[in-house]
Amino acid sequence: MQDISRLEVGMTTKIGTDQVEGPDVGREYVRALDSNTWLPFTEGAAEDRPLVVRIDNIDGDVCHCTVTRKPSL
C-alpha cells in the first residue's frame, strides 16, 4: 500500500487480501481507524476516514484498487 496521504481520486494502489474484511471485486472499502484493516464502505463510516478504494481485481493475495473518494481535509 502506498502512503495514503499521497493518493488522489483515480490513482491505483494495492492492499493485501489479509487486510480487507471480505474482499470482493467491485466493492468499495474504507480504512479502519487506528489499524491497517479495510472495511466495507458505508456513507457514514467514510466521513472521518482519509480515503475510499474500490477493488478492481484480486490477484492471489493482493487486491488491486482504485481510489474513488478522498474527503478534503
mmCIF file of the N, C-alpha and C atoms, coordinates in Angstrom:
data_MODEL
# 
_entry.id   MODEL 
# 
loop_
_atom_site.group_PDB 
_atom_site.id 
_atom_site.type_symbol 
_atom_site.label_atom_id 
_atom_site.label_alt_id 
_atom_site.label_comp_id 
_atom_site.label_asym_id 
_atom_site.label_entity_id 
_atom_site.label_seq_id 
_atom_site.pdbx_PDB_ins_code 
_atom_site.Cartn_x 
_atom_site.Cartn_y 
_atom_site.Cartn_z 
_atom_site.occupancy 
_atom_site.B_iso_or_equiv 
_atom_site.pdbx_formal_charge 
_atom_site.auth_seq_id 
_atom_site.auth_comp_id 
_atom_site.auth_asym_id 
_atom_site.auth_atom_id 
_atom_site.pdbx_PDB_model_num 
ATOM 1   N N  . MET A 1 1  ? 0.855   -1.188  0.000  1.00 0.00 ? 1  MET A N  1 
ATOM 2   C CA . MET A 1 1  ? 0.000   0.000   0.000  1.00 0.00 ? 1  MET A CA 1 
ATOM 3   C C  . MET A 1 1  ? 0.888   1.235   0.000  1.00 0.00 ? 1  MET A C  1 
ATOM 4   N N  . GLN A 1 2  ? 0.555   2.175   -0.838 1.00 0.00 ? 2  GLN A N  1 
ATOM 5   C CA . GLN A 1 2  ? 1.279   3.431   -0.891 1.00 0.00 ? 2  GLN A CA 1 
ATOM 6   C C  . GLN A 1 2  ? 0.908   4.282   0.313  1.00 0.00 ? 2  GLN A C  1 
ATOM 7   N N  . ASP A 1 3  ? 1.667   5.343   0.539  1.00 0.00 ? 3  ASP A N  1 
ATOM 8   C CA . ASP A 1 3  ? 1.343   6.316   1.571  1.00 0.00 ? 3  ASP A CA 1 
ATOM 9   C C  . ASP A 1 3  ? -0.008  6.925   1.207  1.00 0.00 ? 3  ASP A C  1 
ATOM 10  N N  . ILE A 1 4  ? -1.038  6.657   2.022  1.00 0.00 ? 4  ILE A N  1 
ATOM 11  C CA . ILE A 1 4  ? -2.386  7.092   1.651  1.00 0.00 ? 4  ILE A CA 1 
ATOM 12  C C  . ILE A 1 4  ? -2.537  8.602   1.578  1.00 0.00 ? 4  ILE A C  1 
ATOM 13  N N  . SER A 1 5  ? -1.664  9.342   2.247  1.00 0.00 ? 5  SER A N  1 
ATOM 14  C CA . SER A 1 5  ? -1.762  10.803  2.177  1.00 0.00 ? 5  SER A CA 1 
ATOM 15  C C  . SER A 1 5  ? -1.388  11.325  0.790  1.00 0.00 ? 5  SER A C  1 
ATOM 16  N N  . ARG A 1 6  ? -0.671  10.524  0.006  1.00 0.00 ? 6  ARG A N  1 
ATOM 17  C CA . ARG A 1 6  ? -0.254  10.936  -1.338 1.00 0.00 ? 6  ARG A CA 1 
ATOM 18  C C  . ARG A 1 6  ? -1.207  10.470  -2.431 1.00 0.00 ? 6  ARG A C  1 
ATOM 19  N N  . LEU A 1 7  ? -2.161  9.623   -2.078 1.00 0.00 ? 7  LEU A N  1 
ATOM 20  C CA . LEU A 1 7  ? -3.094  9.110   -3.074 1.00 0.00 ? 7  LEU A CA 1 
ATOM 21  C C  . LEU A 1 7  ? -4.210  10.111  -3.341 1.00 0.00 ? 7  LEU A C  1 
ATOM 22  N N  . GLU A 1 8  ? -4.628  10.180  -4.591 1.00 0.00 ? 8  GLU A N  1 
ATOM 23  C CA . GLU A 1 8  ? -5.726  11.050  -5.005 1.00 0.00 ? 8  GLU A CA 1 
ATOM 24  C C  . GLU A 1 8  ? -6.753  10.213  -5.755 1.00 0.00 ? 8  GLU A C  1 
ATOM 25  N N  . VAL A 1 9  ? -7.957  10.736  -5.899 1.00 0.00 ? 9  VAL A N  1 
ATOM 26  C CA . VAL A 1 9  ? -9.018  10.036  -6.611 1.00 0.00 ? 9  VAL A CA 1 
ATOM 27  C C  . VAL A 1 9  ? -8.536  9.668   -8.013 1.00 0.00 ? 9  VAL A C  1 
ATOM 28  N N  . GLY A 1 10 ? -8.774  8.412   -8.395 1.00 0.00 ? 10 GLY A N  1 
ATOM 29  C CA . GLY A 1 10 ? -8.368  7.911   -9.702 1.00 0.00 ? 10 GLY A CA 1 
ATOM 30  C C  . GLY A 1 10 ? -7.043  7.168   -9.694 1.00 0.00 ? 10 GLY A C  1 
ATOM 31  N N  . MET A 1 11 ? -6.241  7.357   -8.663 1.00 0.00 ? 11 MET A N  1 
ATOM 32  C CA . MET A 1 11 ? -4.957  6.659   -8.581 1.00 0.00 ? 11 MET A CA 1 
ATOM 33  C C  . MET A 1 11 ? -5.190  5.213   -8.159 1.00 0.00 ? 11 MET A C  1 
ATOM 34  N N  . THR A 1 12 ? -4.243  4.341   -8.501 1.00 0.00 ? 12 THR A N  1 
ATOM 35  C CA . THR A 1 12 ? -4.338  2.930   -8.133 1.00 0.00 ? 12 THR A CA 1 
ATOM 36  C C  . THR A 1 12 ? -3.371  2.609   -7.002 1.00 0.00 ? 12 THR A C  1 
ATOM 37  N N  . THR A 1 13 ? -3.697  1.550   -6.282 1.00 0.00 ? 13 THR A N  1 
ATOM 38  C CA . THR A 1 13 ? -2.861  1.089   -5.184 1.00 0.00 ? 13 THR A CA 1 
ATOM 39  C C  . THR A 1 13 ? -3.108  -0.395  -4.973 1.00 0.00 ? 13 THR A C  1 
ATOM 40  N N  . LYS A 1 14 ? -2.366  -1.011  -4.088 1.00 0.00 ? 14 LYS A N  1 
ATOM 41  C CA . LYS A 1 14 ? -2.517  -2.432  -3.775 1.00 0.00 ? 14 LYS A CA 1 
ATOM 42  C C  . LYS A 1 14 ? -2.699  -2.593  -2.272 1.00 0.00 ? 14 LYS A C  1 
ATOM 43  N N  . ILE A 1 15 ? -3.534  -3.556  -1.901 1.00 0.00 ? 15 ILE A N  1 
ATOM 44  C CA . ILE A 1 15 ? -3.768  -3.887  -0.491 1.00 0.00 ? 15 ILE A CA 1 
ATOM 45  C C  . ILE A 1 15 ? -3.736  -5.405  -0.383 1.00 0.00 ? 15 ILE A C  1 
ATOM 46  N N  . GLY A 1 16 ? -3.107  -5.926  0.639  1.00 0.00 ? 16 GLY A N  1 
ATOM 47  C CA . GLY A 1 16 ? -3.102  -7.373  0.859  1.00 0.00 ? 16 GLY A CA 1 
ATOM 48  C C  . GLY A 1 16 ? -4.500  -7.871  1.190  1.00 0.00 ? 16 GLY A C  1 
ATOM 49  N N  . THR A 1 17 ? -4.853  -9.035  0.672  1.00 0.00 ? 17 THR A N  1 
ATOM 50  C CA . THR A 1 17 ? -6.183  -9.583  0.950  1.00 0.00 ? 17 THR A CA 1 
ATOM 51  C C  . THR A 1 17 ? -6.389  -9.823  2.439  1.00 0.00 ? 17 THR A C  1 
ATOM 52  N N  . ASP A 1 18 ? -5.297  -10.038 3.176  1.00 0.00 ? 18 ASP A N  1 
ATOM 53  C CA . ASP A 1 18 ? -5.414  -10.254 4.621  1.00 0.00 ? 18 ASP A CA 1 
ATOM 54  C C  . ASP A 1 18 ? -5.778  -8.974  5.369  1.00 0.00 ? 18 ASP A C  1 
ATOM 55  N N  . GLN A 1 19 ? -5.697  -7.820  4.706  1.00 0.00 ? 19 GLN A N  1 
ATOM 56  C CA . GLN A 1 19 ? -6.043  -6.538  5.325  1.00 0.00 ? 19 GLN A CA 1 
ATOM 57  C C  . GLN A 1 19 ? -7.484  -6.132  5.051  1.00 0.00 ? 19 GLN A C  1 
ATOM 58  N N  . VAL A 1 20 ? -8.172  -6.848  4.148  1.00 0.00 ? 20 VAL A N  1 
ATOM 59  C CA . VAL A 1 20 ? -9.516  -6.464  3.715  1.00 0.00 ? 20 VAL A CA 1 
ATOM 60  C C  . VAL A 1 20 ? -10.542 -7.430  4.301  1.00 0.00 ? 20 VAL A C  1 
ATOM 61  N N  . GLU A 1 21 ? -11.553 -6.871  4.947  1.00 0.00 ? 21 GLU A N  1 
ATOM 62  C CA . GLU A 1 21 ? -12.615 -7.699  5.500  1.00 0.00 ? 21 GLU A CA 1 
ATOM 63  C C  . GLU A 1 21 ? -13.568 -8.106  4.377  1.00 0.00 ? 21 GLU A C  1 
ATOM 64  N N  . GLY A 1 22 ? -13.514 -9.381  3.992  1.00 0.00 ? 22 GLY A N  1 
ATOM 65  C CA . GLY A 1 22 ? -14.374 -9.888  2.927  1.00 0.00 ? 22 GLY A CA 1 
ATOM 66  C C  . GLY A 1 22 ? -14.104 -9.259  1.580  1.00 0.00 ? 22 GLY A C  1 
ATOM 67  N N  . PRO A 1 23 ? -12.861 -9.362  1.039  1.00 0.00 ? 23 PRO A N  1 
ATOM 68  C CA . PRO A 1 23 ? -12.556 -8.716  -0.237 1.00 0.00 ? 23 PRO A CA 1 
ATOM 69  C C  . PRO A 1 23 ? -13.459 -9.200  -1.363 1.00 0.00 ? 23 PRO A C  1 
ATOM 70  N N  . ASP A 1 24 ? -14.003 -8.258  -2.130 1.00 0.00 ? 24 ASP A N  1 
ATOM 71  C CA . ASP A 1 24 ? -14.927 -8.567  -3.202 1.00 0.00 ? 24 ASP A CA 1 
ATOM 72  C C  . ASP A 1 24 ? -14.705 -7.564  -4.340 1.00 0.00 ? 24 ASP A C  1 
ATOM 73  N N  . VAL A 1 25 ? -14.453 -8.060  -5.536 1.00 0.00 ? 25 VAL A N  1 
ATOM 74  C CA . VAL A 1 25 ? -14.207 -7.203  -6.696 1.00 0.00 ? 25 VAL A CA 1 
ATOM 75  C C  . VAL A 1 25 ? -15.423 -6.307  -6.939 1.00 0.00 ? 25 VAL A C  1 
ATOM 76  N N  . GLY A 1 26 ? -15.153 -5.023  -7.188 1.00 0.00 ? 26 GLY A N  1 
ATOM 77  C CA . GLY A 1 26 ? -16.199 -4.050  -7.474 1.00 0.00 ? 26 GLY A CA 1 
ATOM 78  C C  . GLY A 1 26 ? -16.746 -3.347  -6.235 1.00 0.00 ? 26 GLY A C  1 
ATOM 79  N N  . ARG A 1 27 ? -16.394 -3.821  -5.075 1.00 0.00 ? 27 ARG A N  1 
ATOM 80  C CA . ARG A 1 27 ? -16.892 -3.238  -3.823 1.00 0.00 ? 27 ARG A CA 1 
ATOM 81  C C  . ARG A 1 27 ? -15.921 -2.181  -3.306 1.00 0.00 ? 27 ARG A C  1 
ATOM 82  N N  . GLU A 1 28 ? -16.455 -1.183  -2.572 1.00 0.00 ? 28 GLU A N  1 
ATOM 83  C CA . GLU A 1 28 ? -15.626 -0.119  -2.004 1.00 0.00 ? 28 GLU A CA 1 
ATOM 84  C C  . GLU A 1 28 ? -15.343 -0.390  -0.525 1.00 0.00 ? 28 GLU A C  1 
ATOM 85  N N  . TYR A 1 29 ? -14.166 0.061   -0.087 1.00 0.00 ? 29 TYR A N  1 
ATOM 86  C CA . TYR A 1 29 ? -13.708 -0.163  1.288  1.00 0.00 ? 29 TYR A CA 1 
ATOM 87  C C  . TYR A 1 29 ? -13.091 1.109   1.856  1.00 0.00 ? 29 TYR A C  1 
ATOM 88  N N  . VAL A 1 30 ? -13.222 1.269   3.174  1.00 0.00 ? 30 VAL A N  1 
ATOM 89  C CA . VAL A 1 30 ? -12.580 2.372   3.885  1.00 0.00 ? 30 VAL A CA 1 
ATOM 90  C C  . VAL A 1 30 ? -11.614 1.771   4.899  1.00 0.00 ? 30 VAL A C  1 
ATOM 91  N N  . ARG A 1 31 ? -10.576 2.504   5.200  1.00 0.00 ? 31 ARG A N  1 
ATOM 92  C CA . ARG A 1 31 ? -9.587  2.036   6.169  1.00 0.00 ? 31 ARG A CA 1 
ATOM 93  C C  . ARG A 1 31 ? -10.109 2.265   7.579  1.00 0.00 ? 31 ARG A C  1 
ATOM 94  N N  . ALA A 1 32 ? -10.040 1.242   8.391  1.00 0.00 ? 32 ALA A N  1 
ATOM 95  C CA . ALA A 1 32 ? -10.486 1.341   9.775  1.00 0.00 ? 32 ALA A CA 1 
ATOM 96  C C  . ALA A 1 32 ? -9.577  2.300   10.544 1.00 0.00 ? 32 ALA A C  1 
ATOM 97  N N  . LEU A 1 33 ? -10.140 2.972   11.536 1.00 0.00 ? 33 LEU A N  1 
ATOM 98  C CA . LEU A 1 33 ? -9.340  3.872   12.356 1.00 0.00 ? 33 LEU A CA 1 
ATOM 99  C C  . LEU A 1 33 ? -8.315  3.081   13.153 1.00 0.00 ? 33 LEU A C  1 
ATOM 100 N N  . ASP A 1 34 ? -7.109  3.610   13.256 1.00 0.00 ? 34 ASP A N  1 
ATOM 101 C CA . ASP A 1 34 ? -6.041  3.033   14.065 1.00 0.00 ? 34 ASP A CA 1 
ATOM 102 C C  . ASP A 1 34 ? -5.683  1.593   13.713 1.00 0.00 ? 34 ASP A C  1 
ATOM 103 N N  . SER A 1 35 ? -5.816  1.222   12.430 1.00 0.00 ? 35 SER A N  1 
ATOM 104 C CA . SER A 1 35 ? -5.377  -0.110  12.022 1.00 0.00 ? 35 SER A CA 1 
ATOM 105 C C  . SER A 1 35 ? -5.143  -0.107  10.516 1.00 0.00 ? 35 SER A C  1 
ATOM 106 N N  . ASN A 1 36 ? -4.636  -1.226  10.015 1.00 0.00 ? 36 ASN A N  1 
ATOM 107 C CA . ASN A 1 36 ? -4.425  -1.385  8.579  1.00 0.00 ? 36 ASN A CA 1 
ATOM 108 C C  . ASN A 1 36 ? -5.536  -2.204  7.943  1.00 0.00 ? 36 ASN A C  1 
ATOM 109 N N  . THR A 1 37 ? -6.630  -2.410  8.669  1.00 0.00 ? 37 THR A N  1 
ATOM 110 C CA . THR A 1 37 ? -7.751  -3.186  8.158  1.00 0.00 ? 37 THR A CA 1 
ATOM 111 C C  . THR A 1 37 ? -8.660  -2.301  7.320  1.00 0.00 ? 37 THR A C  1 
ATOM 112 N N  . TRP A 1 38 ? -9.160  -2.851  6.225  1.00 0.00 ? 38 TRP A N  1 
ATOM 113 C CA . TRP A 1 38 ? -10.098 -2.151  5.346  1.00 0.00 ? 38 TRP A CA 1 
ATOM 114 C C  . TRP A 1 38 ? -11.463 -2.786  5.494  1.00 0.00 ? 38 TRP A C  1 
ATOM 115 N N  . LEU A 1 39 ? -12.481 -1.962  5.736  1.00 0.00 ? 39 LEU A N  1 
ATOM 116 C CA . LEU A 1 39 ? -13.845 -2.417  5.987  1.00 0.00 ? 39 LEU A CA 1 
ATOM 117 C C  . LEU A 1 39 ? -14.758 -2.009  4.841  1.00 0.00 ? 39 LEU A C  1 
ATOM 118 N N  . PRO A 1 40 ? -15.842 -2.762  4.614  1.00 0.00 ? 40 PRO A N  1 
ATOM 119 C CA . PRO A 1 40 ? -16.789 -2.371  3.562  1.00 0.00 ? 40 PRO A CA 1 
ATOM 120 C C  . PRO A 1 40 ? -17.264 -0.934  3.762  1.00 0.00 ? 40 PRO A C  1 
ATOM 121 N N  . PHE A 1 41 ? -17.349 -0.196  2.664  1.00 0.00 ? 41 PHE A N  1 
ATOM 122 C CA . PHE A 1 41 ? -17.712 1.216   2.678  1.00 0.00 ? 41 PHE A CA 1 
ATOM 123 C C  . PHE A 1 41 ? -19.188 1.421   3.013  1.00 0.00 ? 41 PHE A C  1 
ATOM 124 N N  . THR A 1 42 ? -19.445 2.381   3.888  1.00 0.00 ? 42 THR A N  1 
ATOM 125 C CA . THR A 1 42 ? -20.790 2.919   4.115  1.00 0.00 ? 42 THR A CA 1 
ATOM 126 C C  . THR A 1 42 ? -20.624 4.427   4.193  1.00 0.00 ? 42 THR A C  1 
ATOM 127 N N  . GLU A 1 43 ? -21.613 5.167   3.772  1.00 0.00 ? 43 GLU A N  1 
ATOM 128 C CA . GLU A 1 43 ? -21.510 6.634   3.736  1.00 0.00 ? 43 GLU A CA 1 
ATOM 129 C C  . GLU A 1 43 ? -21.069 7.216   5.082  1.00 0.00 ? 43 GLU A C  1 
ATOM 130 N N  . GLY A 1 44 ? -21.694 6.803   6.166  1.00 0.00 ? 44 GLY A N  1 
ATOM 131 C CA . GLY A 1 44 ? -21.372 7.361   7.476  1.00 0.00 ? 44 GLY A CA 1 
ATOM 132 C C  . GLY A 1 44 ? -19.957 7.073   7.924  1.00 0.00 ? 44 GLY A C  1 
ATOM 133 N N  . ALA A 1 45 ? -19.464 5.885   7.619  1.00 0.00 ? 45 ALA A N  1 
ATOM 134 C CA . ALA A 1 45 ? -18.131 5.487   8.060  1.00 0.00 ? 45 ALA A CA 1 
ATOM 135 C C  . ALA A 1 45 ? -17.020 6.217   7.320  1.00 0.00 ? 45 ALA A C  1 
ATOM 136 N N  . ALA A 1 46 ? -17.310 6.769   6.145  1.00 0.00 ? 46 ALA A N  1 
ATOM 137 C CA . ALA A 1 46 ? -16.258 7.389   5.336  1.00 0.00 ? 46 ALA A CA 1 
ATOM 138 C C  . ALA A 1 46 ? -15.987 8.837   5.730  1.00 0.00 ? 46 ALA A C  1 
ATOM 139 N N  . GLU A 1 47 ? -16.867 9.437   6.494  1.00 0.00 ? 47 GLU A N  1 
ATOM 140 C CA . GLU A 1 47 ? -16.717 10.858  6.799  1.00 0.00 ? 47 GLU A CA 1 
ATOM 141 C C  . GLU A 1 47 ? -15.418 11.195  7.507  1.00 0.00 ? 47 GLU A C  1 
ATOM 142 N N  . ASP A 1 48 ? -14.961 10.320  8.389  1.00 0.00 ? 48 ASP A N  1 
ATOM 143 C CA . ASP A 1 48 ? -13.745 10.616  9.138  1.00 0.00 ? 48 ASP A CA 1 
ATOM 144 C C  . ASP A 1 48 ? -12.564 9.749   8.702  1.00 0.00 ? 48 ASP A C  1 
ATOM 145 N N  . ARG A 1 49 ? -12.647 9.139   7.538  1.00 0.00 ? 49 ARG A N  1 
ATOM 146 C CA . ARG A 1 49 ? -11.555 8.308   7.013  1.00 0.00 ? 49 ARG A CA 1 
ATOM 147 C C  . ARG A 1 49 ? -10.837 9.065   5.904  1.00 0.00 ? 49 ARG A C  1 
ATOM 148 N N  . PRO A 1 50 ? -9.548  8.767   5.712  1.00 0.00 ? 50 PRO A N  1 
ATOM 149 C CA . PRO A 1 50 ? -8.777  9.522   4.723  1.00 0.00 ? 50 PRO A CA 1 
ATOM 150 C C  . PRO A 1 50 ? -9.103  9.210   3.265  1.00 0.00 ? 50 PRO A C  1 
ATOM 151 N N  . LEU A 1 51 ? -9.589  8.003   2.951  1.00 0.00 ? 51 LEU A N  1 
ATOM 152 C CA . LEU A 1 51 ? -9.947  7.721   1.570  1.00 0.00 ? 51 LEU A CA 1 
ATOM 153 C C  . LEU A 1 51 ? -10.751 6.437   1.453  1.00 0.00 ? 51 LEU A C  1 
ATOM 154 N N  . VAL A 1 52 ? -11.360 6.268   0.282  1.00 0.00 ? 52 VAL A N  1 
ATOM 155 C CA . VAL A 1 52 ? -12.150 5.083   -0.041 1.00 0.00 ? 52 VAL A CA 1 
ATOM 156 C C  . VAL A 1 52 ? -11.558 4.480   -1.308 1.00 0.00 ? 52 VAL A C  1 
ATOM 157 N N  . VAL A 1 53 ? -11.419 3.146   -1.342 1.00 0.00 ? 53 VAL A N  1 
ATOM 158 C CA . VAL A 1 53 ? -10.913 2.465   -2.531 1.00 0.00 ? 53 VAL A CA 1 
ATOM 159 C C  . VAL A 1 53 ? -11.927 1.439   -3.016 1.00 0.00 ? 53 VAL A C  1 
ATOM 160 N N  . ARG A 1 54 ? -11.891 1.155   -4.329 1.00 0.00 ? 54 ARG A N  1 
ATOM 161 C CA . ARG A 1 54 ? -12.716 0.109   -4.931 1.00 0.00 ? 54 ARG A CA 1 
ATOM 162 C C  . ARG A 1 54 ? -11.766 -0.991  -5.405 1.00 0.00 ? 54 ARG A C  1 
ATOM 163 N N  . ILE A 1 55 ? -12.070 -2.231  -5.084 1.00 0.00 ? 55 ILE A N  1 
ATOM 164 C CA . ILE A 1 55 ? -11.253 -3.351  -5.550 1.00 0.00 ? 55 ILE A CA 1 
ATOM 165 C C  . ILE A 1 55 ? -11.586 -3.621  -7.015 1.00 0.00 ? 55 ILE A C  1 
ATOM 166 N N  . ASP A 1 56 ? -10.570 -3.501  -7.869 1.00 0.00 ? 56 ASP A N  1 
ATOM 167 C CA . ASP A 1 56 ? -10.739 -3.734  -9.306 1.00 0.00 ? 56 ASP A CA 1 
ATOM 168 C C  . ASP A 1 56 ? -10.518 -5.197  -9.668 1.00 0.00 ? 56 ASP A C  1 
ATOM 169 N N  . ASN A 1 57 ? -9.554  -5.830  -9.025 1.00 0.00 ? 57 ASN A N  1 
ATOM 170 C CA . ASN A 1 57 ? -9.331  -7.256  -9.218 1.00 0.00 ? 57 ASN A CA 1 
ATOM 171 C C  . ASN A 1 57 ? -8.486  -7.780  -8.076 1.00 0.00 ? 57 ASN A C  1 
ATOM 172 N N  . ILE A 1 58 ? -8.516  -9.089  -7.922 1.00 0.00 ? 58 ILE A N  1 
ATOM 173 C CA . ILE A 1 58 ? -7.733  -9.754  -6.880 1.00 0.00 ? 58 ILE A CA 1 
ATOM 174 C C  . ILE A 1 58 ? -6.810  -10.743 -7.568 1.00 0.00 ? 58 ILE A C  1 
ATOM 175 N N  . ASP A 1 59 ? -5.518  -10.614 -7.285 1.00 0.00 ? 59 ASP A N  1 
ATOM 176 C CA . ASP A 1 59 ? -4.507  -11.476 -7.882 1.00 0.00 ? 59 ASP A CA 1 
ATOM 177 C C  . ASP A 1 59 ? -3.764  -12.165 -6.740 1.00 0.00 ? 59 ASP A C  1 
ATOM 178 N N  . GLY A 1 60 ? -4.131  -13.409 -6.454 1.00 0.00 ? 60 GLY A N  1 
ATOM 179 C CA . GLY A 1 60 ? -3.513  -14.131 -5.350 1.00 0.00 ? 60 GLY A CA 1 
ATOM 180 C C  . GLY A 1 60 ? -3.860  -13.487 -4.023 1.00 0.00 ? 60 GLY A C  1 
ATOM 181 N N  . ASP A 1 61 ? -2.843  -12.978 -3.331 1.00 0.00 ? 61 ASP A N  1 
ATOM 182 C CA . ASP A 1 61 ? -3.081  -12.352 -2.030 1.00 0.00 ? 61 ASP A CA 1 
ATOM 183 C C  . ASP A 1 61 ? -3.016  -10.826 -2.090 1.00 0.00 ? 61 ASP A C  1 
ATOM 184 N N  . VAL A 1 62 ? -3.223  -10.247 -3.287 1.00 0.00 ? 62 VAL A N  1 
ATOM 185 C CA . VAL A 1 62 ? -3.171  -8.796  -3.464 1.00 0.00 ? 62 VAL A CA 1 
ATOM 186 C C  . VAL A 1 62 ? -4.456  -8.291  -4.122 1.00 0.00 ? 62 VAL A C  1 
ATOM 187 N N  . CYS A 1 63 ? -5.036  -7.246  -3.514 1.00 0.00 ? 63 CYS A N  1 
ATOM 188 C CA . CYS A 1 63 ? -6.189  -6.561  -4.105 1.00 0.00 ? 63 CYS A CA 1 
ATOM 189 C C  . CYS A 1 63 ? -5.670  -5.341  -4.848 1.00 0.00 ? 63 CYS A C  1 
ATOM 190 N N  . HIS A 1 64 ? -5.971  -5.242  -6.131 1.00 0.00 ? 64 HIS A N  1 
ATOM 191 C CA . HIS A 1 64 ? -5.614  -4.070  -6.924 1.00 0.00 ? 64 HIS A CA 1 
ATOM 192 C C  . HIS A 1 64 ? -6.804  -3.121  -6.855 1.00 0.00 ? 64 HIS A C  1 
ATOM 193 N N  . CYS A 1 65 ? -6.563  -1.894  -6.400 1.00 0.00 ? 65 CYS A N  1 
ATOM 194 C CA . CYS A 1 65 ? -7.644  -0.961  -6.096 1.00 0.00 ? 65 CYS A CA 1 
ATOM 195 C C  . CYS A 1 65 ? -7.469  0.382   -6.793 1.00 0.00 ? 65 CYS A C  1 
ATOM 196 N N  . THR A 1 66 ? -8.594  1.100   -6.912 1.00 0.00 ? 66 THR A N  1 
ATOM 197 C CA . THR A 1 66 ? -8.608  2.471   -7.398 1.00 0.00 ? 66 THR A CA 1 
ATOM 198 C C  . THR A 1 66 ? -9.232  3.340   -6.314 1.00 0.00 ? 66 THR A C  1 
ATOM 199 N N  . VAL A 1 67 ? -8.613  4.493   -6.041 1.00 0.00 ? 67 VAL A N  1 
ATOM 200 C CA . VAL A 1 67 ? -9.168  5.433   -5.073 1.00 0.00 ? 67 VAL A CA 1 
ATOM 201 C C  . VAL A 1 67 ? -10.416 6.068   -5.687 1.00 0.00 ? 67 VAL A C  1 
ATOM 202 N N  . THR A 1 68 ? -11.555 5.982   -4.985 1.00 0.00 ? 68 THR A N  1 
ATOM 203 C CA . THR A 1 68 ? -12.809 6.506   -5.520 1.00 0.00 ? 68 THR A CA 1 
ATOM 204 C C  . THR A 1 68 ? -13.268 7.760   -4.804 1.00 0.00 ? 68 THR A C  1 
ATOM 205 N N  . ARG A 1 69 ? -12.838 7.951   -3.572 1.00 0.00 ? 69 ARG A N  1 
ATOM 206 C CA . ARG A 1 69 ? -13.248 9.157   -2.821 1.00 0.00 ? 69 ARG A CA 1 
ATOM 207 C C  . ARG A 1 69 ? -12.126 9.537   -1.857 1.00 0.00 ? 69 ARG A C  1 
ATOM 208 N N  . LYS A 1 70 ? -11.953 10.837  -1.721 1.00 0.00 ? 70 LYS A N  1 
ATOM 209 C CA . LYS A 1 70 ? -10.989 11.329  -0.739 1.00 0.00 ? 70 LYS A CA 1 
ATOM 210 C C  . LYS A 1 70 ? -11.534 12.657  -0.211 1.00 0.00 ? 70 LYS A C  1 
ATOM 211 N N  . PRO A 1 71 ? -12.025 12.634  1.029  1.00 0.00 ? 71 PRO A N  1 
ATOM 212 C CA . PRO A 1 71 ? -12.548 13.880  1.591  1.00 0.00 ? 71 PRO A CA 1 
ATOM 213 C C  . PRO A 1 71 ? -11.478 14.953  1.649  1.00 0.00 ? 71 PRO A C  1 
ATOM 214 N N  . SER A 1 72 ? -11.848 16.171  1.435  1.00 0.00 ? 72 SER A N  1 
ATOM 215 C CA . SER A 1 72 ? -10.880 17.263  1.559  1.00 0.00 ? 72 SER A CA 1 
ATOM 216 C C  . SER A 1 72 ? -10.735 17.583  3.039  1.00 0.00 ? 72 SER A C  1 
ATOM 217 N N  . LEU A 1 73 ? -9.517  17.525  3.499  1.00 0.00 ? 73 LEU A N  1 
ATOM 218 C CA . LEU A 1 73 ? -9.247  17.741  4.936  1.00 0.00 ? 73 LEU A CA 1 
ATOM 219 C C  . LEU A 1 73 ? -8.754  19.142  5.192  1.00 0.00 ? 73 LEU A C  1 
# 
